[in-house]
Amino acid sequence: MHSRVGWKKIADRPADNLVRQGTAPAANPVAEPHDVSDYIAKMAAELASMAAWARLDTLAYLLDIVRAEAQSQDPRHRTR
């Protein structure tokens, strides 16, 4: 079970604030595609965790699919 404190910590860091602060790959005009896919994977994982905590099972599942797809786009995570 996820703690409410952990969820609150995540909710206090919206992605648009990261972009405005220049810490997200989208704020960097020379960001590589693997940096963007890695960022999306991390954000989707956090959102999936929040959805699971709130017992939004279908949303958590879909966000996990987003995470997996983003990781599959990063050549550092591909297995052949």
C-alpha positions, 0 to 999 in steps of 0.5 A: 500500500502506498503512503499518502505522504509519498503521493503528496510528495509526488503531487507537489512536483508537477511536470510543468514546473520541471519544464519551467525550472529547466530540469525536464528534457523538453526544456533543453533544445538539444535533448536527445530522444533517449533523454525524452523517452527516459523522462516520460518513462519516469513520469509515467511510473510516478503517475502509475504509482499515484493511480494505484494508490488511489485504486484507479486500476485501469489508469494505473495499468495504462500508465504502466503501458506508457512507461514500458513503451517509453522504455522500449524507445530508449536504446539503452533499455532495448534487449535483443 
